[in-house]
């Protein structure tokens, strides 16, 4: 894999997060049994469960220094968090990215079984709930209204568009715009959609197999 290919296709982006770099350095001499115990605890944390007691037990029973253990846990959490957020991520590309970081092959297999296994749906749901997000549009209604008589003669018999939006948080928003402004809105939305489509076609933003 070339350097440019790695940068373009990595699920971590062009710059490796420091937590993951530290994790890869501190995984040396960690046996698979201990790795799986830590991984199980990290997965539970991602699912929103309280894993403080489990982590305390792991720290007390492990010969790994506390500081190294904290680097490993933080890096594993970041790896899974980043991978779960990308629905189009390919399994082989994920594994190759971890190989580039010199993560042991057995650990890569365990990571992959979490990211692409049966618990992915639960992890995606938990991650989505934690991530900050704005209300989404649930319903949209509109109609054209013509004012027969108003306090302003200039507005008489001028059509306007009345719109009502219902958002996922239950709120309603109503507003009125003249037809000229509605046409301007329609044009700008179409322009943004075209720019987004053009942006998606750029190879640097495409994840390659």
C-alpha positions in Angstrom: 0.0 0.0 0.0 1.4 3.4 -1.0 1.5 6.3 1.4 -1.0 8.3 -0.7 -3.4 5.3 -0.7 -3.1 4.9 3.0 -4.0 8.5 3.6 -6.9 8.5 1.3 -8.5 5.3 2.5 -7.7 5.3 6.2 -10.8 5.3 8.4 -8.7 7.5 10.7 -8.2 10.2 8.2 -4.9 11.8 7.1 -3.6 12.2 10.7 -3.4 9.4 13.2 -5.0 10.3 16.5 -2.4 10.4 19.3 -4.4 8.0 21.5 -4.2 5.3 18.7 -0.4 5.9 18.2 0.2 5.5 21.9 -2.0 2.4 22.0 0.0 0.7 19.2 3.3 1.4 21.0 2.0 0.0 24.3 0.5 -3.2 23.0 3.9 -4.9 23.0 4.1 -7.8 25.4 0.3 -7.8 26.0 -1.1 -11.3 25.7 -4.3 -12.0 23.8 -6.2 -13.1 26.9 -5.5 -9.7 28.6 -6.2 -7.9 25.3 -9.6 -9.5 25.0 -10.5 -8.6 28.6 -9.7 -5.0 27.9 -11.6 -5.1 24.6 -14.7 -6.5 26.2 -14.6 -3.7 28.8 -14.2 -1.1 26.1 -17.1 -2.5 24.1 -19.3 -2.3 27.2 -18.3 1.3 27.7 -19.2 2.1 24.1 -22.6 0.5 24.7 -23.1 2.9 27.6 -22.6 0.4 30.4 -20.8 1.1 33.6 -17.5 -0.8 33.4 -15.5 0.9 36.2 -15.5 -2.2 38.4 -14.4 -4.4 35.5 -11.6 -2.0 34.6 -10.5 -1.9 38.3 -10.3 -5.6 38.3 -8.3 -5.7 35.2 -5.8 -3.1 36.5 -5.4 -5.0 39.8 -4.8 -8.4 38.1 -2.6 -7.2 35.3 1.2 -6.8 35.3 0.8 -3.9 32.9 1.7 -0.5 34.5 -1.3 1.7 35.1 -0.1 4.4 32.7 0.4 1.9 29.8 -3.0 0.4 30.5 -4.6 3.8 30.3 -3.0 4.4 26.9 -4.2 1.0 25.6 -7.8 1.6 26.8 -8.0 5.1 25.3 -6.6 4.0 22.0 -8.9 0.9 21.7 -11.9 3.2 22.5 -10.9 5.6 19.8 -10.3 2.9 17.2 -13.7 1.4 17.7 -15.4 4.8 18.0 -14.0 6.0 14.7 -14.7 2.7 12.8 -18.3 2.4 14.0 -19.1 5.9 12.7 -18.2 4.9 9.1 -21.0 2.6 7.7 -19.1 2.2 4.3 -15.9 1.0 5.9 -14.6 -2.2 4.4 -13.2 -4.9 6.6 -10.0 -5.4 4.7 -9.3 -1.7 4.6 -9.8 -1.5 8.3 -7.4 -4.4 8.9 -4.8 -2.9 6.6 -5.0 0.4 8.4 -4.3 -1.4 11.7 -1.4 -3.3 10.1 0.1 0.0 9.1 0.1 0.9 12.8 1.9 -2.3 13.6 -1.0 -3.7 15.6 -0.5 -7.5 16.1 -2.5 -9.6 13.7 -4.4 -11.5 16.4 -5.5 -8.2 17.9 -6.6 -6.9 14.5 -8.8 -10.0 14.2 -10.4 -9.3 17.5 -11.0 -5.6 16.6 -12.5 -6.7 13.3 -14.9 -9.1 15.0 -16.3 -6.2 17.0 -16.5 -3.6 14.3 -18.1 -6.0 11.7 -19.8 -8.5 14.1 -23.2 -8.9 15.6 -22.8 -6.2 18.1 -22.2 -3.5 15.5 -25.9 -2.4 15.4 -25.9 -1.9 19.2 -22.7 0.1 19.1 -23.9 2.3 16.2 -27.1 3.0 18.2 -25.2 3.9 21.3 -22.7 6.0 19.5 -25.5 7.9 17.7 -27.2 8.7 21.0 -24.0 10.1 22.4 -23.0 12.2 19.4 -24.4 15.8 19.4 -27.0 16.3 16.8 -29.7 18.8 15.7 -33.4 17.9 15.4 -34.4 16.4 12.1 -37.3 17.2 9.8 -40.3 15.0 10.4 -43.0 16.7 8.4 -43.3 19.6 6.0 -46.4 21.3 4.7 -46.8 24.3 2.4 -49.4 26.2 0.5 -49.6 29.3 -1.7 -51.6 32.2 -0.3 -52.8 35.4 -2.0 -53.5 38.4 0.2 -56.6 40.2 -1.1 -56.3 43.2 1.2 -53.5 44.2 3.5 -52.3 47.4 5.3 -49.8 47.8 2.5 -51.2 48.4 -0.9 -48.0 47.1 -2.4 -48.7 43.6 -1.0 -52.3 43.3 -2.3 -52.8 40.4 -4.6 -49.2 39.3 -4.2 -48.8 35.5 -3.7 -46.7 34.2 -0.9 -45.7 30.7 0.2 -46.7 29.6 3.7 -44.6 26.8 5.2 -44.8 24.7 8.3 -42.1 22.3 9.6 -42.4 19.7 12.3 -39.1 18.7 13.9 -38.1 15.5 15.7 -38.1 17.3 19.0 -41.8 18.0 18.6 -41.5 21.7 17.8 -43.3 23.4 15.0 -42.0 26.3 12.9 -44.2 28.4 10.6 -43.0 31.1 8.2 -44.1 33.0 5.2 -41.9 34.0 2.2 -42.7 35.9 -1.0 -42.6 33.8 -4.2 -39.3 35.6 -5.3 -37.6 34.5 -2.0 -39.0 31.0 -2.4 -37.5 30.8 -5.9 -34.1 32.0 -4.4 -34.3 29.4 -1.7 -35.1 26.7 -4.3 -32.1 27.8 -6.4 -29.7 27.8 -3.5 -30.7 24.4 -2.3 -30.2 23.0 -5.8 -26.8 24.7 -6.0 -25.7 23.2 -2.6 -26.9 19.7 -3.7 -24.9 20.0 -6.9 -21.8 21.1 -5.0 -22.2 18.2 -2.6 -22.5 15.8 -5.5 -19.3 17.3 -7.1 -17.5 17.0 -3.8 -18.4 13.3 -3.4 -16.9 12.5 -6.8 -13.4 13.7 -5.8 -11.2 10.7 -5.3 -9.6 12.0 -2.2 -12.9 11.6 -0.3 -13.6 8.1 -1.6 -12.7 5.0 0.5 -11.0 2.6 -1.8 -10.8 -1.2 -1.3 
